Amino acid sequence: MSSETARHETSVSTHILDTSVGRPAENVALTLSVRSGPGGDWNTYGASKTDADGRCKDLPALPEGTTHVRLDFDTETYLASKAAPADQQAEEQQDAPRVRDSGAFFPEVAITFAVQPGEHYHVPLLLNPFGYSVYRGS
């Protein structure tokens, strides 16, 4: 692929930081869906998992005509794998609540955003068991 072609592709990347431990969130499954126009149907276009650095750099370039993108993160599986040590640690803290919610409070996170042709969109997710934040990165 020439650099001229690559320059005009619309692309997406993401990474996840688990802010409860200050570390990348590894092995979080996600899907990439696209649509053309605000009322269009969503079409699954790619899927991946975050790497050891919490990054997902292998999502496909978006098809021509894409106007909106949705990233769906399977946070429940990741948070469940981290829950036991965190719950145990929290119980040991003096001000920790005695009763914990069962399961993930946010079993999935869906981020929807508009795109323009030829741009790159890096969308980081800052995640913890009871909240998340997202922004357009660089």
C-alpha positions as a Markdown table, in Angstrom:
| # | Residue | x | y | z |
|---|---|---|---|---|
| 1 | Met | 0.0 | 0.0 | 0.0 |
| 2 | Ser | 1.4 | 3.4 | -0.9 |
| 3 | Ser | 1.7 | 6.2 | 1.6 |
| 4 | Glu | -0.7 | 8.2 | -0.6 |
| 5 | Thr | -3.4 | 5.5 | -0.1 |
| 6 | Ala | -2.7 | 5.1 | 3.6 |
| 7 | Arg | -3.0 | 8.9 | 4.1 |
| 8 | His | -6.7 | 8.8 | 2.8 |
| 9 | Glu | -7.8 | 5.9 | 4.9 |
| 10 | Thr | -10.0 | 6.5 | 7.9 |
| 11 | Ser | -8.8 | 4.4 | 10.8 |
| 12 | Val | -9.4 | 3.7 | 14.5 |
| 13 | Ser | -7.2 | 2.5 | 17.4 |
| 14 | Thr | -7.8 | 2.3 | 21.1 |
| 15 | His | -6.2 | 1.4 | 24.4 |
| 16 | Ile | -7.6 | 0.7 | 27.9 |
| 17 | Leu | -6.1 | 1.8 | 31.2 |
| 18 | Asp | -7.5 | 0.1 | 34.3 |
| 19 | Thr | -7.4 | 3.2 | 36.6 |
| 20 | Ser | -8.1 | 1.1 | 39.7 |
| 21 | Val | -4.7 | -0.4 | 39.4 |
| 22 | Gly | -2.9 | 2.1 | 37.2 |
| 23 | Arg | -2.1 | -0.6 | 34.6 |
| 24 | Pro | -3.1 | -1.5 | 31.0 |
| 25 | Ala | -6.1 | -3.7 | 30.7 |
| 26 | Glu | -4.9 | -6.8 | 28.8 |
| 27 | Asn | -7.1 | -9.2 | 26.9 |
| 28 | Val | -10.3 | -7.1 | 26.7 |
| 29 | Ala | -12.4 | -8.2 | 23.7 |
| 30 | Leu | -13.9 | -5.6 | 21.5 |
| 31 | Thr | -15.9 | -5.2 | 18.3 |
| 32 | Leu | -15.9 | -2.4 | 15.8 |
| 33 | Ser | -19.1 | -1.6 | 14.0 |
| 34 | Val | -19.7 | 1.0 | 11.3 |
| 35 | Arg | -22.6 | 2.8 | 9.7 |
| 36 | Ser | -23.2 | 5.3 | 6.9 |
| 37 | Gly | -25.5 | 8.1 | 8.1 |
| 38 | Pro | -27.2 | 8.7 | 11.4 |
| 39 | Gly | -30.1 | 6.4 | 10.7 |
| 40 | Gly | -28.1 | 3.6 | 9.0 |
| 41 | Asp | -27.8 | 0.1 | 10.2 |
| 42 | Trp | -24.8 | -0.9 | 12.3 |
| 43 | Asn | -22.5 | -3.5 | 10.6 |
| 44 | Thr | -19.9 | -5.4 | 12.6 |
| 45 | Tyr | -16.6 | -4.7 | 10.7 |
| 46 | Gly | -13.8 | -6.0 | 13.0 |
| 47 | Ala | -13.0 | -7.5 | 16.3 |
| 48 | Ser | -9.9 | -7.8 | 18.4 |
| 49 | Lys | -8.4 | -8.0 | 21.9 |
| 50 | Thr | -6.2 | -5.6 | 23.8 |
| 51 | Asp | -2.5 | -6.6 | 24.0 |
| 52 | Ala | -0.3 | -6.6 | 27.1 |
| 53 | Asp | 0.0 | -2.8 | 26.8 |
| 54 | Gly | -3.8 | -2.5 | 26.7 |
| 55 | Arg | -3.6 | -1.4 | 23.1 |
| 56 | Cys | -5.6 | -2.5 | 20.1 |
| 57 | Lys | -3.7 | -1.5 | 16.9 |
| 58 | Asp | -5.0 | -4.1 | 14.5 |
| 59 | Leu | -8.5 | -2.8 | 13.7 |
| 60 | Pro | -9.2 | -2.6 | 9.9 |
| 61 | Ala | -9.3 | 0.7 | 8.0 |
| 62 | Leu | -12.9 | 1.9 | 7.8 |
| 63 | Pro | -14.9 | 1.3 | 4.6 |
| 64 | Glu | -15.5 | 4.3 | 2.4 |
| 65 | Gly | -18.7 | 6.1 | 3.3 |
| 66 | Thr | -18.5 | 5.4 | 7.1 |
| 67 | Thr | -19.9 | 8.3 | 9.1 |
| 68 | His | -20.2 | 6.7 | 12.5 |
| 69 | Val | -18.2 | 4.1 | 14.5 |
| 70 | Arg | -19.1 | 2.1 | 17.6 |
| 71 | Leu | -16.6 | 0.3 | 19.7 |
| 72 | Asp | -18.1 | -2.3 | 22.0 |
| 73 | Phe | -15.8 | -3.4 | 24.9 |
| 74 | Asp | -16.5 | -6.6 | 26.8 |
| 75 | Thr | -15.6 | -5.2 | 30.2 |
| 76 | Glu | -17.5 | -7.8 | 32.2 |
| 77 | Thr | -15.1 | -10.6 | 31.4 |
| 78 | Tyr | -12.1 | -8.4 | 32.2 |
| 79 | Leu | -13.5 | -7.0 | 35.4 |
| 80 | Ala | -14.6 | -10.5 | 36.6 |
| 81 | Ser | -11.1 | -11.7 | 36.2 |
| 82 | Lys | -9.8 | -8.9 | 38.4 |
| 83 | Ala | -12.6 | -8.9 | 41.0 |
| 84 | Ala | -11.5 | -11.4 | 43.6 |
| 85 | Pro | -8.2 | -9.8 | 44.5 |
| 86 | Ala | -9.7 | -6.3 | 44.4 |
| 87 | Asp | -12.7 | -7.3 | 46.6 |
| 88 | Gln | -10.4 | -9.0 | 49.1 |
| 89 | Gln | -8.1 | -6.0 | 49.2 |
| 90 | Ala | -11.1 | -3.6 | 49.6 |
| 91 | Glu | -12.4 | -5.7 | 52.5 |
| 92 | Glu | -9.1 | -5.3 | 54.2 |
| 93 | Gln | -9.4 | -1.5 | 54.1 |
| 94 | Gln | -10.9 | 0.1 | 57.1 |
| 95 | Asp | -13.5 | 2.1 | 55.2 |
| 96 | Ala | -14.4 | -0.6 | 52.6 |
| 97 | Pro | -18.1 | -1.4 | 52.2 |
| 98 | Arg | -19.1 | -4.7 | 53.7 |
| 99 | Val | -21.4 | -5.6 | 50.8 |
| 100 | Arg | -20.1 | -5.6 | 47.3 |
| 101 | Asp | -22.2 | -5.7 | 44.1 |
| 102 | Ser | -22.0 | -9.0 | 42.4 |
| 103 | Gly | -20.8 | -9.0 | 38.8 |
| 104 | Ala | -19.5 | -6.0 | 36.8 |
| 105 | Phe | -21.4 | -2.7 | 37.2 |
| 106 | Phe | -20.6 | -2.0 | 33.5 |
| 107 | Pro | -20.7 | -5.4 | 31.8 |
| 108 | Glu | -20.0 | -3.6 | 28.5 |
| 109 | Val | -19.0 | -0.2 | 27.3 |
| 110 | Ala | -20.2 | 1.1 | 24.0 |
| 111 | Ile | -18.6 | 4.2 | 22.5 |
| 112 | Thr | -20.2 | 5.8 | 19.5 |
| 113 | Phe | -18.5 | 8.6 | 17.6 |
| 114 | Ala | -18.6 | 10.4 | 14.2 |
| 115 | Val | -15.7 | 10.2 | 11.8 |
| 116 | Gln | -14.5 | 12.2 | 8.8 |
| 117 | Pro | -12.8 | 10.6 | 5.8 |
| 118 | Gly | -9.0 | 10.3 | 5.9 |
| 119 | Glu | -8.7 | 10.9 | 9.6 |
| 120 | His | -7.2 | 8.7 | 12.3 |
| 121 | Tyr | -9.2 | 8.3 | 15.6 |
| 122 | His | -7.5 | 7.1 | 18.7 |
| 123 | Val | -10.1 | 6.4 | 21.4 |
| 124 | Pro | -8.7 | 5.6 | 24.9 |
| 125 | Leu | -10.9 | 4.1 | 27.6 |
| 126 | Leu | -10.1 | 4.7 | 31.2 |
| 127 | Leu | -11.8 | 2.0 | 33.1 |
| 128 | Asn | -12.4 | 1.0 | 36.8 |
| 129 | Pro | -15.0 | -1.3 | 38.3 |
| 130 | Phe | -17.5 | 1.5 | 38.9 |
| 131 | Gly | -16.8 | 4.1 | 36.2 |
| 132 | Tyr | -15.2 | 4.9 | 32.9 |
| 133 | Ser | -14.1 | 7.8 | 30.8 |
| 134 | Val | -13.3 | 8.1 | 27.2 |
| 135 | Tyr | -11.8 | 10.8 | 25.0 |
| 136 | Arg | -10.4 | 11.4 | 21.5 |
| 137 | Gly | -6.6 | 10.9 | 21.8 |
| 138 | Ser | -3.9 | 11.3 | 19.3 |
